[in-house]
Amino acid sequence: MLKRIRRLILLIPLWTILACGTTQDEKNKEQAADSKDVRGTPAKPTLAGQKISPNHCRIVGTVIEIDSALTTTEPANPCSLVPCRALVRVDEIIGYGQGFSSPLAKGVEVKVDFRFTLSPTKDLFPKMKTSYPGLRVGSSFLADLEEQMSEKTDERQDRFFAVYGYKAK
C-alpha cells in the first residue's frame, strides 16, 4: 500500500508537467499565428525589423498640411524656430503596439507633432546619430504614432499624436 502511495505521489507531478507542457511544434504554430494579422495573412515586416512599442501605431502617412505656427517660444526647443505640427493622412496601417487605445482607419486625417521638427534635422541637431530629411506637404513617410493627451477645443476632444522618428518614402 505504501509503495502505491509513493508511486502516485511521484507520478502526479510528472503527469501535471507533461499535460501542461507544450511541444516545440505547438510553440512554432503559436508563433506563426502571432505573426499573422486579423485576416490570417502574414504580418508585414516592421520598421527596421523592430517590434511596435506599446501605445504606438505604425503607419504609412502623407503630410496634408503643415501648421506654420511655432508651438513654443523656448529658445532651446527647435519648435520655436521651425514648424513641428502637421495634419497627416493615414495611407496604411502597418500594426499596433500593445495597449494602443485609439485604432485608426485608412484615410483618416490626424494631427501629428513631429518632436524633431518637420525640417531636416542635420543642422538643427548636429550631434544626433540619426538624421531625418524633413517633410513637406505631399511627403509620404513610415512612422510610429504615439497617442498624446487630447486637446480640448470647442467642447470636443481632438486626438493628436507624436512622432519621434520617421523614414521618408
ChimeraX commands (.cxc) that place a marker at each C-alpha (Angstrom):
marker #1 position 0.00,0.00,0.00 radius 0.5
marker #1 position 2.82,2.42,0.89 radius 0.5
marker #1 position 4.53,1.69,-2.42 radius 0.5
marker #1 position 1.40,2.62,-4.36 radius 0.5
marker #1 position 1.04,5.90,-2.47 radius 0.5
marker #1 position 4.71,6.78,-3.13 radius 0.5
marker #1 position 4.33,5.99,-6.83 radius 0.5
marker #1 position 1.19,8.06,-7.00 radius 0.5
marker #1 position 2.90,10.98,-5.24 radius 0.5
marker #1 position 5.79,10.82,-7.73 radius 0.5
marker #1 position 3.61,10.34,-10.80 radius 0.5
marker #1 position 1.08,13.14,-10.18 radius 0.5
marker #1 position 3.62,16.00,-10.58 radius 0.5
marker #1 position 5.09,14.23,-13.61 radius 0.5
marker #1 position 1.66,13.90,-15.25 radius 0.5
marker #1 position 0.94,17.55,-14.49 radius 0.5
marker #1 position 4.16,18.70,-16.12 radius 0.5
marker #1 position 3.61,16.54,-19.19 radius 0.5
marker #1 position -0.04,17.51,-19.55 radius 0.5
marker #1 position 0.56,21.26,-19.16 radius 0.5
marker #1 position 3.73,21.48,-21.23 radius 0.5
marker #1 position 3.71,22.34,-24.93 radius 0.5
marker #1 position 5.76,20.73,-27.60 radius 0.5
marker #1 position 8.12,22.67,-29.86 radius 0.5
marker #1 position 5.68,22.13,-32.78 radius 0.5
marker #1 position 2.89,23.74,-30.77 radius 0.5
marker #1 position 5.14,26.71,-29.91 radius 0.5
marker #1 position 6.07,27.13,-33.59 radius 0.5
marker #1 position 2.38,27.08,-34.57 radius 0.5
marker #1 position 1.61,29.73,-31.92 radius 0.5
marker #1 position 4.45,31.96,-33.15 radius 0.5
marker #1 position 3.27,31.56,-36.75 radius 0.5
marker #1 position -0.25,32.50,-35.72 radius 0.5
marker #1 position 1.07,35.55,-33.85 radius 0.5
marker #1 position 2.87,36.71,-36.98 radius 0.5
marker #1 position -0.40,36.91,-38.92 radius 0.5
marker #1 position -2.84,39.77,-38.86 radius 0.5
marker #1 position -6.55,39.50,-38.07 radius 0.5
marker #1 position -7.43,38.28,-41.57 radius 0.5
marker #1 position -4.89,35.44,-41.29 radius 0.5
marker #1 position -2.45,36.88,-43.80 radius 0.5
marker #1 position 1.24,37.09,-42.87 radius 0.5
marker #1 position 2.10,40.24,-40.94 radius 0.5
marker #1 position 4.06,42.93,-42.74 radius 0.5
marker #1 position 7.69,43.50,-41.79 radius 0.5
marker #1 position 8.15,46.12,-39.13 radius 0.5
marker #1 position 10.16,49.35,-39.27 radius 0.5
marker #1 position 13.82,48.33,-39.41 radius 0.5
marker #1 position 12.86,44.91,-38.07 radius 0.5
marker #1 position 11.70,46.37,-34.76 radius 0.5
marker #1 position 8.58,45.44,-32.89 radius 0.5
marker #1 position 5.97,48.12,-32.41 radius 0.5
marker #1 position 6.26,49.69,-28.97 radius 0.5
marker #1 position 3.30,49.66,-26.58 radius 0.5
marker #1 position 0.81,52.51,-27.13 radius 0.5
marker #1 position 2.10,53.10,-30.68 radius 0.5
marker #1 position 0.64,52.60,-34.13 radius 0.5
marker #1 position 2.92,52.11,-37.15 radius 0.5
marker #1 position 1.59,53.82,-40.28 radius 0.5
marker #1 position 2.47,54.98,-43.74 radius 0.5
marker #1 position 1.21,58.54,-43.93 radius 0.5
marker #1 position 1.21,61.59,-46.15 radius 0.5
marker #1 position 1.60,65.18,-44.95 radius 0.5
marker #1 position -1.57,67.05,-45.96 radius 0.5
marker #1 position -0.97,70.39,-44.27 radius 0.5
marker #1 position 1.82,71.93,-42.18 radius 0.5
marker #1 position 0.89,74.17,-39.26 radius 0.5
marker #1 position 3.31,77.09,-39.68 radius 0.5
marker #1 position 2.63,78.40,-36.17 radius 0.5
marker #1 position 5.56,77.83,-33.85 radius 0.5
marker #1 position 4.47,75.74,-30.87 radius 0.5
marker #1 position 6.76,77.25,-28.25 radius 0.5
marker #1 position 8.90,80.29,-27.50 radius 0.5
marker #1 position 11.57,78.37,-25.54 radius 0.5
marker #1 position 14.89,79.15,-27.26 radius 0.5
marker #1 position 16.27,75.64,-26.55 radius 0.5
marker #1 position 13.30,73.98,-28.25 radius 0.5
marker #1 position 13.68,73.57,-32.05 radius 0.5
marker #1 position 9.91,74.04,-32.42 radius 0.5
marker #1 position 10.50,77.71,-31.56 radius 0.5
marker #1 position 12.47,78.00,-34.82 radius 0.5
marker #1 position 10.70,75.73,-37.33 radius 0.5
marker #1 position 7.27,74.06,-37.67 radius 0.5
marker #1 position 6.66,70.82,-35.80 radius 0.5
marker #1 position 2.94,70.11,-36.34 radius 0.5
marker #1 position 1.17,68.76,-39.38 radius 0.5
marker #1 position -2.09,67.22,-40.50 radius 0.5
marker #1 position -1.32,63.70,-41.73 radius 0.5
marker #1 position -3.48,61.32,-43.75 radius 0.5
marker #1 position -3.14,57.66,-42.75 radius 0.5
marker #1 position -2.47,55.77,-46.00 radius 0.5
marker #1 position -1.73,52.38,-44.48 radius 0.5
marker #1 position -1.79,50.87,-41.03 radius 0.5
marker #1 position 1.14,48.51,-40.52 radius 0.5
marker #1 position 0.23,47.47,-36.98 radius 0.5
marker #1 position -0.42,48.38,-33.38 radius 0.5
marker #1 position 1.63,48.03,-30.25 radius 0.5
marker #1 position 0.08,46.59,-27.15 radius 0.5
marker #1 position -2.37,48.90,-25.42 radius 0.5
marker #1 position -2.92,51.33,-28.32 radius 0.5
marker #1 position -6.34,52.65,-27.34 radius 0.5
marker #1 position -7.47,54.56,-30.43 radius 0.5
marker #1 position -7.47,52.39,-33.54 radius 0.5
marker #1 position -7.11,54.38,-36.75 radius 0.5
marker #1 position -8.69,53.82,-40.14 radius 0.5
marker #1 position -7.12,54.14,-43.56 radius 0.5
marker #1 position -7.80,57.59,-44.98 radius 0.5
marker #1 position -8.37,59.33,-41.64 radius 0.5
marker #1 position -6.51,62.62,-41.05 radius 0.5
marker #1 position -4.79,63.14,-37.70 radius 0.5
marker #1 position -2.84,65.93,-36.04 radius 0.5
marker #1 position 0.80,64.97,-35.54 radius 0.5
marker #1 position 3.52,66.66,-33.51 radius 0.5
marker #1 position 6.95,65.83,-35.00 radius 0.5
marker #1 position 9.20,66.05,-31.95 radius 0.5
marker #1 position 12.33,66.56,-34.06 radius 0.5
marker #1 position 10.55,69.02,-36.40 radius 0.5
marker #1 position 9.38,68.75,-39.99 radius 0.5
marker #1 position 12.63,70.36,-41.18 radius 0.5
marker #1 position 15.82,68.46,-41.99 radius 0.5
marker #1 position 17.50,67.62,-38.68 radius 0.5
marker #1 position 21.14,67.54,-39.77 radius 0.5
marker #1 position 21.77,71.23,-38.94 radius 0.5
marker #1 position 19.24,71.51,-36.10 radius 0.5
marker #1 position 20.66,68.51,-34.21 radius 0.5
marker #1 position 24.30,68.15,-35.36 radius 0.5
marker #1 position 25.16,65.62,-32.60 radius 0.5
marker #1 position 22.16,63.35,-33.23 radius 0.5
marker #1 position 23.13,59.95,-34.70 radius 0.5
marker #1 position 20.07,59.58,-36.89 radius 0.5
marker #1 position 19.13,62.49,-39.10 radius 0.5
marker #1 position 15.83,62.99,-40.87 radius 0.5
marker #1 position 15.47,64.58,-44.31 radius 0.5
marker #1 position 12.47,66.73,-43.43 radius 0.5
marker #1 position 8.90,66.51,-44.70 radius 0.5
marker #1 position 6.77,68.80,-46.90 radius 0.5
marker #1 position 3.16,68.80,-47.97 radius 0.5
marker #1 position 2.74,65.68,-50.07 radius 0.5
marker #1 position 5.67,63.82,-48.45 radius 0.5
marker #1 position 5.00,60.19,-47.66 radius 0.5
marker #1 position 6.66,58.51,-44.66 radius 0.5
marker #1 position 6.67,55.49,-42.37 radius 0.5
marker #1 position 6.48,56.23,-38.65 radius 0.5
marker #1 position 5.23,55.13,-35.26 radius 0.5
marker #1 position 2.50,57.36,-33.85 radius 0.5
marker #1 position 2.24,57.73,-30.10 radius 0.5
marker #1 position -1.11,58.94,-28.84 radius 0.5
marker #1 position -0.90,62.08,-26.72 radius 0.5
marker #1 position -3.35,63.61,-24.29 radius 0.5
marker #1 position -6.28,65.11,-26.14 radius 0.5
marker #1 position -6.56,68.82,-26.70 radius 0.5
marker #1 position -9.95,70.24,-25.83 radius 0.5
marker #1 position -11.26,72.66,-28.43 radius 0.5
marker #1 position -14.79,73.99,-28.78 radius 0.5
marker #1 position -16.18,71.50,-26.25 radius 0.5
marker #1 position -14.88,68.43,-28.09 radius 0.5
marker #1 position -11.79,66.30,-27.71 radius 0.5
marker #1 position -9.32,66.20,-30.61 radius 0.5
marker #1 position -6.88,63.33,-30.87 radius 0.5
marker #1 position -3.28,64.10,-31.65 radius 0.5
marker #1 position -0.15,62.03,-31.92 radius 0.5
marker #1 position 3.61,62.43,-31.54 radius 0.5
marker #1 position 6.30,61.13,-33.88 radius 0.5
marker #1 position 9.88,60.80,-32.64 radius 0.5
marker #1 position 11.33,59.46,-35.89 radius 0.5
marker #1 position 10.30,58.50,-39.40 radius 0.5
marker #1 position 11.50,57.02,-42.63 radius 0.5
marker #1 position 10.75,59.09,-45.73 radius 0.5
marker #1 position 9.29,57.12,-48.64 radius 0.5
marker link #1:1,2 radius 0.2
marker link #1:2,3 radius 0.2
marker link #1:3,4 radius 0.2
marker link #1:4,5 radius 0.2
marker link #1:5,6 radius 0.2
marker link #1:6,7 radius 0.2
marker link #1:7,8 radius 0.2
marker link #1:8,9 radius 0.2
marker link #1:9,10 radius 0.2
marker link #1:10,11 radius 0.2
marker link #1:11,12 radius 0.2
marker link #1:12,13 radius 0.2
marker link #1:13,14 radius 0.2
marker link #1:14,15 radius 0.2
marker link #1:15,16 radius 0.2
marker link #1:16,17 radius 0.2
marker link #1:17,18 radius 0.2
marker link #1:18,19 radius 0.2
marker link #1:19,20 radius 0.2
marker link #1:20,21 radius 0.2
marker link #1:21,22 radius 0.2
marker link #1:22,23 radius 0.2
marker link #1:23,24 radius 0.2
marker link #1:24,25 radius 0.2
marker link #1:25,26 radius 0.2
marker link #1:26,27 radius 0.2
marker link #1:27,28 radius 0.2
marker link #1:28,29 radius 0.2
marker link #1:29,30 radius 0.2
marker link #1:30,31 radius 0.2
marker link #1:31,32 radius 0.2
marker link #1:32,33 radius 0.2
marker link #1:33,34 radius 0.2
marker link #1:34,35 radius 0.2
marker link #1:35,36 radius 0.2
marker link #1:36,37 radius 0.2
marker link #1:37,38 radius 0.2
marker link #1:38,39 radius 0.2
marker link #1:39,40 radius 0.2
marker link #1:40,41 radius 0.2
marker link #1:41,42 radius 0.2
marker link #1:42,43 radius 0.2
marker link #1:43,44 radius 0.2
marker link #1:44,45 radius 0.2
marker link #1:45,46 radius 0.2
marker link #1:46,47 radius 0.2
marker link #1:47,48 radius 0.2
marker link #1:48,49 radius 0.2
marker link #1:49,50 radius 0.2
marker link #1:50,51 radius 0.2
marker link #1:51,52 radius 0.2
marker link #1:52,53 radius 0.2
marker link #1:53,54 radius 0.2
marker link #1:54,55 radius 0.2
marker link #1:55,56 radius 0.2
marker link #1:56,57 radius 0.2
marker link #1:57,58 radius 0.2
marker link #1:58,59 radius 0.2
marker link #1:59,60 radius 0.2
marker link #1:60,61 radius 0.2
marker link #1:61,62 radius 0.2
marker link #1:62,63 radius 0.2
marker link #1:63,64 radius 0.2
marker link #1:64,65 radius 0.2
marker link #1:65,66 radius 0.2
marker link #1:66,67 radius 0.2
marker link #1:67,68 radius 0.2
marker link #1:68,69 radius 0.2
marker link #1:69,70 radius 0.2
marker link #1:70,71 radius 0.2
marker link #1:71,72 radius 0.2
marker link #1:72,73 radius 0.2
marker link #1:73,74 radius 0.2
marker link #1:74,75 radius 0.2
marker link #1:75,76 radius 0.2
marker link #1:76,77 radius 0.2
marker link #1:77,78 radius 0.2
marker link #1:78,79 radius 0.2
marker link #1:79,80 radius 0.2
marker link #1:80,81 radius 0.2
marker link #1:81,82 radius 0.2
marker link #1:82,83 radius 0.2
marker link #1:83,84 radius 0.2
marker link #1:84,85 radius 0.2
marker link #1:85,86 radius 0.2
marker link #1:86,87 radius 0.2
marker link #1:87,88 radius 0.2
marker link #1:88,89 radius 0.2
marker link #1:89,90 radius 0.2
marker link #1:90,91 radius 0.2
marker link #1:91,92 radius 0.2
marker link #1:92,93 radius 0.2
marker link #1:93,94 radius 0.2
marker link #1:94,95 radius 0.2
marker link #1:95,96 radius 0.2
marker link #1:96,97 radius 0.2
marker link #1:97,98 radius 0.2
marker link #1:98,99 radius 0.2
marker link #1:99,100 radius 0.2
marker link #1:100,101 radius 0.2
marker link #1:101,102 radius 0.2
marker link #1:102,103 radius 0.2
marker link #1:103,104 radius 0.2
marker link #1:104,105 radius 0.2
marker link #1:105,106 radius 0.2
marker link #1:106,107 radius 0.2
marker link #1:107,108 radius 0.2
marker link #1:108,109 radius 0.2
marker link #1:109,110 radius 0.2
marker link #1:110,111 radius 0.2
marker link #1:111,112 radius 0.2
marker link #1:112,113 radius 0.2
marker link #1:113,114 radius 0.2
marker link #1:114,115 radius 0.2
marker link #1:115,116 radius 0.2
marker link #1:116,117 radius 0.2
marker link #1:117,118 radius 0.2
marker link #1:118,119 radius 0.2
marker link #1:119,120 radius 0.2
marker link #1:120,121 radius 0.2
marker link #1:121,122 radius 0.2
marker link #1:122,123 radius 0.2
marker link #1:123,124 radius 0.2
marker link #1:124,125 radius 0.2
marker link #1:125,126 radius 0.2
marker link #1:126,127 radius 0.2
marker link #1:127,128 radius 0.2
marker link #1:128,129 radius 0.2
marker link #1:129,130 radius 0.2
marker link #1:130,131 radius 0.2
marker link #1:131,132 radius 0.2
marker link #1:132,133 radius 0.2
marker link #1:133,134 radius 0.2
marker link #1:134,135 radius 0.2
marker link #1:135,136 radius 0.2
marker link #1:136,137 radius 0.2
marker link #1:137,138 radius 0.2
marker link #1:138,139 radius 0.2
marker link #1:139,140 radius 0.2
marker link #1:140,141 radius 0.2
marker link #1:141,142 radius 0.2
marker link #1:142,143 radius 0.2
marker link #1:143,144 radius 0.2
marker link #1:144,145 radius 0.2
marker link #1:145,146 radius 0.2
marker link #1:146,147 radius 0.2
marker link #1:147,148 radius 0.2
marker link #1:148,149 radius 0.2
marker link #1:149,150 radius 0.2
marker link #1:150,151 radius 0.2
marker link #1:151,152 radius 0.2
marker link #1:152,153 radius 0.2
marker link #1:153,154 radius 0.2
marker link #1:154,155 radius 0.2
marker link #1:155,156 radius 0.2
marker link #1:156,157 radius 0.2
marker link #1:157,158 radius 0.2
marker link #1:158,159 radius 0.2
marker link #1:159,160 radius 0.2
marker link #1:160,161 radius 0.2
marker link #1:161,162 radius 0.2
marker link #1:162,163 radius 0.2
marker link #1:163,164 radius 0.2
marker link #1:164,165 radius 0.2
marker link #1:165,166 radius 0.2
marker link #1:166,167 radius 0.2
marker link #1:167,168 radius 0.2
marker link #1:168,169 radius 0.2
view
